[in-house]
Amino acid sequence: MRFLPVAVMLFSGTLMAQEGPRGARASSGDPPLTEIKAYLALSDTQVTQLNDLRKQFREAVVPLATQAADKRKNLADLRRANSPDTATIGQLKRDLLSTRTQMQDLATQYGNNARNVLNADQQAKLQALEEAARLLPTIRQAQAVNLIPGAGFFGRMGAFGPGMGAGMMGRQSPR
């Protein structure tokens, strides 16, 4: 199951590199994958295969996600009722769990398919990337207390990063 978070990140687009303005997309509607392409030394064919798998995953999971959202809404409505029907609530909880399991199974299936696009060297590099991804919570906490530059009190660049001089610290007060 440790592969699931990386599969979800790949398919949700969080590992994609941004090109141009924030949120820019390649002309085909696929996210630009320049960073992961360079890191794994992916061929154009492999990038196309990964994007096709991502689209197939999205097409398969969106209806399940919609069903899950509907079930959560129905569950919330039932719980707010004057006299909640515990049997119906129990059944909705089981249905919701089943839908979530189906979504996780799809993520695992499509993640395995995506991994199969890679050669042995690329899979080894992906393993290193998975290990680095496990450090993200630790990195964010270190940034939060300014141990390393990042998302501390003054934002992404730390207390004295670029932009501070011309920003709030560099303004001349009116006389």
C-alpha positions in Angstrom: 0.0 0.0 0.0 3.0 2.3 0.3 2.8 2.8 -3.5 -0.7 4.2 -3.3 0.3 7.8 -2.2 2.8 8.1 -5.0 0.4 6.8 -7.5 -2.2 9.3 -6.4 0.3 12.1 -6.6 1.3 11.1 -10.1 -2.2 10.9 -11.3 -3.5 14.0 -9.5 -0.7 16.0 -11.1 1.1 17.1 -7.9 4.4 15.9 -9.2 4.1 17.9 -12.4 6.3 20.8 -13.1 4.8 24.1 -14.0 5.8 25.8 -17.1 5.2 29.5 -17.8 2.4 31.2 -15.8 1.1 29.4 -12.8 -1.2 26.6 -13.8 -0.1 26.7 -17.5 -0.9 23.5 -19.4 0.5 21.9 -22.5 -1.5 22.4 -25.6 -3.0 18.9 -25.4 -4.5 19.6 -22.0 -2.0 17.3 -20.3 0.1 18.8 -17.4 3.7 19.5 -18.4 5.9 16.8 -16.9 9.3 18.4 -17.6 10.8 17.8 -14.1 9.7 14.2 -13.8 10.6 13.6 -17.4 14.1 14.8 -16.8 14.5 13.1 -13.4 13.4 9.7 -14.7 14.8 10.2 -18.3 11.4 9.5 -19.7 10.9 9.2 -23.5 8.2 11.2 -25.2 6.4 7.8 -25.7 6.5 7.1 -22.0 5.1 10.6 -21.2 2.3 10.0 -23.6 1.6 6.6 -22.1 1.6 8.0 -18.5 -0.7 10.9 -19.6 -3.1 8.4 -21.3 -3.1 6.2 -18.1 -3.8 9.4 -16.0 -6.8 10.2 -18.2 -8.1 6.7 -18.0 -7.7 6.7 -14.2 -9.5 10.0 -14.0 -12.4 8.8 -16.2 -12.7 5.7 -14.0 -12.5 7.4 -10.7 -14.6 10.5 -11.2 -17.9 8.6 -11.2 -16.9 6.9 -8.0 -15.9 10.2 -6.4 -19.2 11.6 -7.4 -21.0 8.6 -5.9 -18.9 9.0 -2.7 -19.8 12.7 -2.5 -23.5 12.0 -2.9 -23.3 9.3 -0.2 -21.6 11.6 2.2 -24.3 14.3 1.6 -27.0 11.7 2.2 -25.3 10.5 5.3 -25.0 14.0 6.7 -28.7 14.7 5.9 -29.8 11.5 7.6 -27.7 12.3 10.7 -29.4 15.7 10.9 -32.9 14.2 10.7 -35.2 14.4 13.8 -35.2 10.7 14.1 -32.2 9.2 12.2 -32.7 5.8 10.6 -29.7 3.9 12.0 -30.1 1.0 9.6 -30.0 3.3 6.6 -27.1 5.2 8.1 -25.2 2.0 8.6 -25.9 0.9 5.1 -24.7 4.2 3.7 -21.5 3.9 5.7 -20.8 0.5 4.3 -21.6 1.7 0.8 -19.3 4.7 1.3 -16.5 2.4 2.5 -17.0 0.1 -0.5 -16.8 3.1 -2.9 -13.6 4.3 -1.2 -12.1 0.8 -1.5 -13.0 0.8 -5.2 -11.2 4.1 -5.6 -8.1 2.9 -3.8 -8.1 -0.3 -5.9 -8.3 1.8 -9.1 -5.4 4.0 -7.9 -3.4 0.9 -7.1 -4.2 -0.7 -10.5 -3.5 2.4 -12.5 -0.4 3.1 -10.4 1.0 -0.4 -11.2 0.2 0.2 -14.8 2.1 3.5 -14.8 5.0 1.8 -13.0 5.1 -0.8 -15.7 5.7 1.9 -18.3 9.1 2.5 -16.6 12.3 0.5 -17.2 14.4 -0.9 -14.3 16.6 2.2 -14.0 13.6 4.5 -13.9 11.8 2.3 -11.3 14.9 2.6 -9.1 14.9 6.4 -9.4 11.2 6.4 -8.7 11.9 4.4 -5.5 14.3 7.2 -4.4 11.5 9.7 -5.2 9.0 7.8 -3.0 11.5 7.8 -0.1 12.0 11.6 -0.5 8.2 12.1 -0.6 7.9 10.5 2.8 10.0 13.3 4.2 7.6 16.1 3.0 5.8 16.4 6.3 9.1 16.7 8.1 10.4 19.3 5.6 7.2 21.4 6.0 7.6 21.3 9.8 11.3 22.3 9.6 10.3 25.2 7.2 7.5 26.2 9.6 10.0 26.9 12.4 12.6 28.4 10.0 15.1 25.5 10.3 15.3 25.4 6.5 14.1 28.1 4.0 10.5 27.7 3.0 7.1 28.4 4.4 8.1 30.0 7.7 6.6 33.2 9.1 7.6 35.4 6.2 6.6 33.0 3.4 8.4 30.7 1.0 11.8 32.5 1.1 12.3 32.7 4.9 12.6 35.8 7.0 15.0 37.7 4.8 14.3 36.2 1.3 13.9 38.1 -2.0 11.2 40.6 -2.1 11.6 41.9 1.5 13.6 45.0 0.6 11.2 46.4 -1.9 8.2 45.1 -0.1 7.1 46.0 3.4 10.6 46.7 4.8 11.7 49.0 1.9 8.7 51.4 1.8 9.4 55.0 2.5 6.9 56.5 4.9 5.1 59.6 3.7 6.4 62.9 5.2 
